[in-house]
Amino acid sequence: MIDKHDHSMHAPAHVTVASAPDVARVMAVVMSLRVECRVVSPPGAGCFMGVEWWQAVVADCKLPALLDCGLAAGFAGTGLRAGLDGVIVQAPPAQQRALHALARVTGGQVLDVRPATFDLPPDGAGEALARYLRAHRAP
């Protein structure tokens, strides 16, 4: 069998954000460096903060935004129906299939595993993020 996948493609960077100012900071650095990046909620935030909270956090975000719903397929489905870009959820196979079907209808994305993410440090976040994104885009 011939493998037709392009394994040379570089996955986008993922950055954990928890507030609108975090999102603004990430967007500014991403736009200045012209790199591909996604913002991701803290682990399991969909379960304890909710879909509406995430919508408020990413309201002005121009980057793809993923809500981590942990093990909660119900929260992931609610997020997809609300029009989120994507969700991260570790659910049983039947629920994963249902969520992937829902995502095809809503135009969203479902990740079964949380990607490695960069957590913004409390001090010097802009510079640290720029270093991370430069290193991430290197071949």
TORKE-770830 format. One record per atom (N, C-alpha, C): atom name; x, z, y. Coordinates in nm, 3 decimals. Atoms other than C-alpha are relative to their C-alpha. Example, Ala and Ser with C-alpha at 12.3 -4.5 7.8 and 13.67 -1.06 7.14 Angstrom:
<pts>
PT  atomo  c1  c3  c2
PT  N  0.089  0.000  -0.119
PT  CA  1.230  0.780  -0.450
PT  C  0.090  0.000  0.120
PT  N  -0.082  -0.006  -0.119
PT  CA  1.367  0.714  -0.106
PT  C  -0.077  0.073  0.109
</pts>
This chain:
<pts>
PT  atomo  c1  c3  c2
PT  N  0.084  0.000  -0.117
PT  CA  0.000  0.000  0.000
PT  C  0.089  0.000  0.125
PT  N  -0.076  0.011  -0.123
PT  CA  0.129  -0.090  0.344
PT  C  -0.056  0.100  0.102
PT  N  0.037  -0.097  -0.103
PT  CA  0.125  0.184  0.606
PT  C  -0.006  -0.073  0.134
PT  N  0.018  0.075  -0.124
PT  CA  -0.021  0.023  0.919
PT  C  -0.004  0.091  0.123
PT  N  0.000  -0.092  -0.114
PT  CA  0.004  0.332  1.138
PT  C  0.133  -0.010  0.074
PT  N  -0.120  0.003  -0.083
PT  CA  0.250  0.328  1.426
PT  C  0.050  0.144  0.014
PT  N  -0.052  -0.136  -0.003
PT  CA  0.450  0.645  1.362
PT  C  0.091  0.025  0.119
PT  N  -0.086  -0.017  -0.117
PT  CA  0.654  0.585  1.675
PT  C  -0.078  0.049  0.122
PT  N  0.081  -0.045  -0.113
PT  CA  0.362  0.680  1.901
PT  C  0.026  0.148  0.025
PT  N  -0.029  -0.136  -0.041
PT  CA  0.428  0.997  2.093
PT  C  -0.131  0.070  0.034
PT  N  0.122  -0.075  -0.028
PT  CA  0.149  1.256  2.096
PT  C  0.006  0.055  0.143
PT  N  -0.001  -0.055  -0.136
PT  CA  0.042  1.374  2.441
PT  C  0.035  0.149  -0.002
PT  N  -0.026  -0.144  -0.015
PT  CA  0.152  1.714  2.566
PT  C  -0.133  0.072  0.014
PT  N  0.118  -0.085  -0.012
PT  CA  -0.101  1.995  2.549
PT  C  0.041  0.127  0.072
PT  N  -0.031  -0.118  -0.081
PT  CA  -0.108  2.278  2.803
PT  C  -0.121  0.091  0.001
PT  N  0.107  -0.098  -0.002
PT  CA  -0.315  2.595  2.776
PT  C  -0.032  0.038  0.144
PT  N  0.046  -0.040  -0.132
PT  CA  -0.522  2.668  3.087
PT  C  -0.119  0.095  -0.016
PT  N  0.109  -0.096  0.008
PT  CA  -0.764  2.951  3.158
PT  C  -0.076  0.014  0.132
PT  N  0.066  -0.010  -0.130
PT  CA  -0.870  2.893  3.519
PT  C  0.010  -0.133  0.072
PT  N  -0.005  0.121  -0.081
PT  CA  -0.940  2.621  3.773
PT  C  0.134  -0.015  0.072
PT  N  -0.133  0.016  -0.061
PT  CA  -0.613  2.700  3.958
PT  C  0.106  -0.047  -0.102
PT  N  -0.091  0.050  0.104
PT  CA  -0.425  2.649  3.627
PT  C  -0.017  -0.151  -0.016
PT  N  0.028  0.143  0.017
PT  CA  -0.595  2.311  3.590
PT  C  0.058  -0.079  0.117
PT  N  -0.052  0.069  -0.118
PT  CA  -0.505  2.212  3.947
PT  C  0.152  -0.010  -0.005
PT  N  -0.147  -0.001  0.011
PT  CA  -0.141  2.311  3.890
PT  C  0.045  -0.104  -0.102
PT  N  -0.038  0.095  0.105
PT  CA  -0.121  2.110  3.567
PT  C  -0.022  -0.143  0.048
PT  N  0.028  0.136  -0.048
PT  CA  -0.286  1.805  3.724
PT  C  0.104  -0.046  0.101
PT  N  -0.098  0.037  -0.103
PT  CA  -0.046  1.809  4.019
PT  C  0.133  -0.039  -0.064
PT  N  -0.128  0.030  0.065
PT  CA  0.261  1.818  3.795
PT  C  -0.012  -0.126  -0.085
PT  N  0.020  0.118  0.086
PT  CA  0.121  1.561  3.550
PT  C  -0.006  -0.127  0.085
PT  N  0.012  0.118  -0.087
PT  CA  0.033  1.321  3.833
PT  C  0.135  -0.035  0.064
PT  N  -0.130  0.028  -0.063
PT  CA  0.375  1.360  3.996
PT  C  0.098  -0.060  -0.100
PT  N  -0.092  0.051  0.103
PT  CA  0.555  1.290  3.668
PT  C  -0.056  -0.124  -0.071
PT  N  0.068  0.113  0.065
PT  CA  0.303  1.030  3.550
PT  C  0.018  0.002  -0.151
PT  N  -0.009  -0.017  0.144
PT  CA  0.290  1.163  3.197
PT  C  -0.140  0.023  -0.057
PT  N  0.126  -0.024  0.068
PT  CA  0.012  1.192  2.942
PT  C  -0.008  0.147  -0.039
PT  N  0.015  -0.142  0.029
PT  CA  -0.124  1.543  2.899
PT  C  -0.148  0.032  -0.020
PT  N  0.135  -0.054  0.018
PT  CA  -0.432  1.728  2.778
PT  C  0.004  0.148  0.032
PT  N  0.010  -0.144  -0.021
PT  CA  -0.547  2.071  2.885
PT  C  -0.086  0.057  -0.112
PT  N  0.065  -0.066  0.113
PT  CA  -0.662  2.316  2.619
PT  C  -0.034  0.142  0.041
PT  N  0.038  -0.138  -0.028
PT  CA  -0.850  2.642  2.645
PT  C  0.085  0.095  -0.084
PT  N  -0.067  -0.098  0.086
PT  CA  -0.697  2.962  2.510
PT  C  -0.065  -0.001  -0.140
PT  N  0.054  -0.001  0.137
PT  CA  -0.742  3.005  2.132
PT  C  -0.132  0.076  -0.009
PT  N  0.130  -0.063  0.022
PT  CA  -1.104  3.080  2.041
PT  C  -0.083  0.023  0.124
PT  N  0.072  -0.028  -0.126
PT  CA  -1.219  3.080  2.405
PT  C  -0.144  -0.049  -0.003
PT  N  0.137  0.048  0.009
PT  CA  -1.529  2.880  2.317
PT  C  -0.094  0.105  -0.054
PT  N  0.082  -0.106  0.062
PT  CA  -1.654  3.179  2.117
PT  C  -0.028  0.115  0.095
PT  N  0.019  -0.120  -0.083
PT  CA  -1.602  3.451  2.375
PT  C  -0.020  -0.031  0.148
PT  N  0.023  0.035  -0.139
PT  CA  -1.610  3.264  2.708
PT  C  -0.115  -0.100  0.014
PT  N  0.114  0.092  0.001
PT  CA  -1.854  2.984  2.623
PT  C  0.027  -0.136  0.060
PT  N  -0.009  0.139  -0.046
PT  CA  -1.910  2.620  2.701
PT  C  -0.014  -0.009  0.151
PT  N  0.021  0.008  -0.146
PT  CA  -2.039  2.676  3.056
PT  C  0.123  0.046  0.076
PT  N  -0.124  -0.045  -0.063
PT  CA  -1.725  2.872  3.145
PT  C  0.102  -0.114  0.000
PT  N  -0.099  0.109  0.010
PT  CA  -1.507  2.583  3.020
PT  C  -0.037  -0.115  0.092
PT  N  0.042  0.106  -0.091
PT  CA  -1.715  2.329  3.211
PT  C  0.036  0.034  0.144
PT  N  -0.036  -0.042  -0.136
PT  CA  -1.657  2.530  3.530
PT  C  0.152  -0.007  0.020
PT  N  -0.146  0.003  -0.011
PT  CA  -1.282  2.561  3.461
PT  C  0.051  -0.143  0.018
PT  N  -0.051  0.138  -0.001
PT  CA  -1.238  2.186  3.407
PT  C  -0.085  -0.095  0.083
PT  N  0.093  0.083  -0.078
PT  CA  -1.502  2.062  3.653
PT  C  0.072  -0.109  0.080
PT  N  -0.073  0.098  -0.082
PT  CA  -1.243  1.885  3.873
PT  C  0.119  -0.062  -0.073
PT  N  -0.115  0.046  0.078
PT  CA  -1.003  1.798  3.591
PT  C  -0.011  -0.149  -0.032
PT  N  -0.006  0.143  0.029
PT  CA  -0.900  1.434  3.556
PT  C  0.070  -0.027  -0.135
PT  N  -0.069  0.011  0.128
PT  CA  -0.719  1.503  3.225
PT  C  -0.097  0.031  -0.113
PT  N  0.083  -0.040  0.114
PT  CA  -0.873  1.521  2.878
PT  C  0.010  0.152  -0.019
PT  N  0.006  -0.146  0.013
PT  CA  -0.983  1.881  2.819
PT  C  -0.066  0.038  -0.132
PT  N  0.047  -0.040  0.132
PT  CA  -1.030  2.047  2.480
PT  C  -0.033  0.149  0.000
PT  N  0.043  -0.139  0.013
PT  CA  -1.226  2.368  2.419
PT  C  0.025  0.047  -0.142
PT  N  -0.029  -0.055  0.132
PT  CA  -1.093  2.576  2.130
PT  C  -0.113  0.095  -0.038
PT  N  0.115  -0.078  0.046
PT  CA  -1.390  2.715  1.937
PT  C  0.032  0.082  -0.125
PT  N  -0.037  -0.081  0.116
PT  CA  -1.195  2.887  1.660
PT  C  -0.070  -0.046  -0.126
PT  N  0.071  0.029  0.125
PT  CA  -1.408  2.902  1.345
PT  C  -0.147  -0.033  0.024
PT  N  0.142  0.009  -0.035
PT  CA  -1.741  2.857  1.529
PT  C  -0.047  -0.144  0.021
PT  N  0.050  0.138  -0.007
PT  CA  -1.888  2.515  1.451
PT  C  -0.119  -0.011  0.096
PT  N  0.116  0.003  -0.090
PT  CA  -2.203  2.605  1.647
PT  C  0.042  -0.016  0.145
PT  N  -0.050  0.012  -0.137
PT  CA  -2.010  2.651  1.971
PT  C  0.062  -0.139  0.022
PT  N  -0.060  0.134  -0.011
PT  CA  -1.820  2.327  1.902
PT  C  -0.110  -0.105  0.017
PT  N  0.111  0.094  -0.012
PT  CA  -2.148  2.139  1.854
PT  C  -0.066  0.009  0.137
PT  N  0.057  -0.019  -0.133
PT  CA  -2.288  2.289  2.174
PT  C  0.088  -0.068  0.105
PT  N  -0.093  0.063  -0.094
PT  CA  -1.976  2.174  2.358
PT  C  -0.008  -0.151  -0.003
PT  N  0.010  0.146  0.011
PT  CA  -2.001  1.820  2.225
PT  C  -0.130  -0.049  0.061
PT  N  0.129  0.041  -0.057
PT  CA  -2.371  1.800  2.315
PT  C  -0.001  0.015  0.152
PT  N  -0.009  -0.019  -0.145
PT  CA  -2.282  1.927  2.665
PT  C  0.089  -0.104  0.067
PT  N  -0.081  0.107  -0.058
PT  CA  -2.046  1.632  2.709
PT  C  0.148  0.032  0.016
PT  N  -0.142  -0.031  -0.010
PT  CA  -1.707  1.800  2.669
PT  C  0.083  -0.115  -0.058
PT  N  -0.091  0.103  0.050
PT  CA  -1.410  1.569  2.612
PT  C  0.030  0.022  -0.148
PT  N  -0.032  -0.029  0.138
PT  CA  -1.331  1.745  2.289
PT  C  -0.001  0.148  -0.030
PT  N  -0.001  -0.138  0.048
PT  CA  -1.332  2.060  2.082
PT  C  0.102  0.012  -0.112
PT  N  -0.087  -0.034  0.111
PT  CA  -1.098  2.228  1.840
PT  C  -0.077  0.101  -0.083
PT  N  0.075  -0.093  0.085
PT  CA  -1.265  2.396  1.543
PT  C  0.050  -0.011  -0.144
PT  N  -0.038  -0.005  0.141
PT  CA  -1.160  2.506  1.196
PT  C  -0.125  0.044  -0.077
PT  N  0.127  -0.027  0.067
PT  CA  -1.486  2.481  1.003
PT  C  0.005  -0.057  -0.142
PT  N  0.007  0.057  0.134
PT  CA  -1.582  2.410  0.643
PT  C  -0.023  -0.151  0.005
PT  N  0.008  0.147  -0.001
PT  CA  -1.576  2.041  0.541
PT  C  -0.135  -0.058  0.041
PT  N  0.132  0.056  -0.035
PT  CA  -1.952  1.983  0.569
PT  C  -0.025  0.012  0.150
PT  N  0.019  -0.017  -0.144
PT  CA  -1.958  2.124  0.922
PT  C  0.095  -0.092  0.077
PT  N  -0.093  0.093  -0.066
PT  CA  -1.648  1.921  1.017
PT  C  -0.058  -0.140  0.000
PT  N  0.060  0.135  0.007
PT  CA  -1.820  1.603  0.897
PT  C  -0.114  -0.014  0.100
PT  N  0.113  0.003  -0.095
PT  CA  -2.130  1.688  1.101
PT  C  0.052  -0.006  0.144
PT  N  -0.056  0.001  -0.135
PT  CA  -1.919  1.759  1.410
PT  C  0.065  -0.134  0.034
PT  N  -0.060  0.131  -0.024
PT  CA  -1.725  1.434  1.372
PT  C  -0.109  -0.106  0.023
PT  N  0.112  0.092  -0.022
PT  CA  -2.057  1.246  1.344
PT  C  -0.059  0.020  0.139
PT  N  0.052  -0.030  -0.134
PT  CA  -2.184  1.421  1.657
PT  C  0.095  -0.053  0.107
PT  N  -0.100  0.048  -0.097
PT  CA  -1.860  1.336  1.839
PT  C  -0.008  -0.152  0.016
PT  N  0.014  0.147  -0.012
PT  CA  -1.909  0.966  1.758
PT  C  -0.118  -0.035  0.090
PT  N  0.119  0.026  -0.082
PT  CA  -2.251  0.984  1.926
PT  C  0.024  0.040  0.146
PT  N  -0.018  -0.052  -0.136
PT  CA  -2.141  1.188  2.229
PT  C  0.123  -0.054  0.071
PT  N  -0.124  0.050  -0.059
PT  CA  -1.805  1.019  2.283
PT  C  0.108  0.107  0.010
PT  N  -0.098  -0.107  -0.002
PT  CA  -1.619  1.345  2.231
PT  C  0.098  -0.013  -0.115
PT  N  -0.102  -0.001  0.103
PT  CA  -1.333  1.432  2.001
PT  C  -0.001  0.136  -0.068
PT  N  -0.010  -0.125  0.075
PT  CA  -1.298  1.694  1.729
PT  C  0.138  0.007  -0.063
PT  N  -0.128  -0.026  0.066
PT  CA  -0.960  1.835  1.631
PT  C  -0.022  0.112  -0.100
PT  N  0.016  -0.100  0.105
PT  CA  -0.947  2.028  1.306
PT  C  0.107  0.109  0.008
PT  N  -0.112  -0.094  -0.014
PT  CA  -0.621  2.203  1.398
PT  C  0.041  0.005  0.147
PT  N  -0.046  -0.015  -0.138
PT  CA  -0.509  2.342  1.731
PT  C  0.141  -0.059  0.013
PT  N  -0.135  0.055  -0.019
PT  CA  -0.213  2.139  1.859
PT  C  0.093  0.104  0.060
PT  N  -0.097  -0.086  -0.069
PT  CA  0.105  2.306  1.976
PT  C  -0.024  -0.016  0.150
PT  N  0.027  0.004  -0.143
PT  CA  0.050  2.397  2.339
PT  C  0.107  0.075  0.078
PT  N  -0.089  -0.070  -0.093
PT  CA  0.259  2.505  2.636
PT  C  -0.085  0.099  0.078
PT  N  0.069  -0.104  -0.076
PT  CA  0.145  2.834  2.789
PT  C  0.070  0.016  0.135
PT  N  -0.057  -0.015  -0.133
PT  CA  0.197  2.854  3.164
PT  C  0.052  0.142  0.019
PT  N  -0.052  -0.135  -0.026
PT  CA  0.426  3.145  3.252
PT  C  -0.059  0.056  0.130
PT  N  0.056  -0.059  -0.122
PT  CA  0.310  3.391  3.519
PT  C  0.081  -0.032  0.125
PT  N  -0.085  0.032  -0.115
PT  CA  0.606  3.308  3.744
PT  C  0.069  -0.134  -0.022
PT  N  -0.069  0.129  0.010
PT  CA  0.751  2.964  3.817
PT  C  -0.069  -0.099  -0.091
PT  N  0.075  0.085  0.092
PT  CA  0.475  2.785  3.629
PT  C  0.021  -0.148  0.026
PT  N  -0.016  0.142  -0.033
PT  CA  0.514  2.455  3.814
PT  C  0.131  -0.057  -0.051
PT  N  -0.132  0.047  0.044
PT  CA  0.886  2.424  3.745
PT  C  0.012  0.001  -0.151
PT  N  -0.006  -0.009  0.147
PT  CA  0.853  2.539  3.383
PT  C  -0.082  -0.111  -0.064
PT  N  0.084  0.107  0.053
PT  CA  0.570  2.294  3.324
PT  C  0.069  -0.135  0.017
PT  N  -0.070  0.127  -0.022
PT  CA  0.768  2.007  3.476
PT  C  0.113  -0.018  -0.102
PT  N  -0.107  0.008  0.102
PT  CA  1.065  2.087  3.247
PT  C  -0.057  -0.031  -0.137
PT  N  0.064  0.023  0.130
PT  CA  0.835  2.101  2.944
PT  C  -0.049  -0.144  -0.012
PT  N  0.056  0.136  0.006
PT  CA  0.662  1.772  3.028
PT  C  0.111  -0.105  -0.003
PT  N  -0.113  0.095  0.006
PT  CA  0.993  1.593  3.093
PT  C  0.060  -0.002  -0.140
PT  N  -0.057  -0.008  0.134
PT  CA  1.128  1.715  2.759
PT  C  -0.097  -0.058  -0.103
PT  N  0.101  0.046  0.096
PT  CA  0.802  1.631  2.580
PT  C  -0.008  -0.152  -0.003
PT  N  0.013  0.145  -0.005
PT  CA  0.799  1.270  2.698
PT  C  0.126  -0.073  -0.048
PT  N  -0.124  0.062  0.045
PT  CA  1.160  1.209  2.592
PT  C  -0.016  -0.052  -0.143
PT  N  0.017  0.056  0.136
PT  CA  1.180  0.982  2.285
PT  C  0.074  0.077  -0.105
</pts>
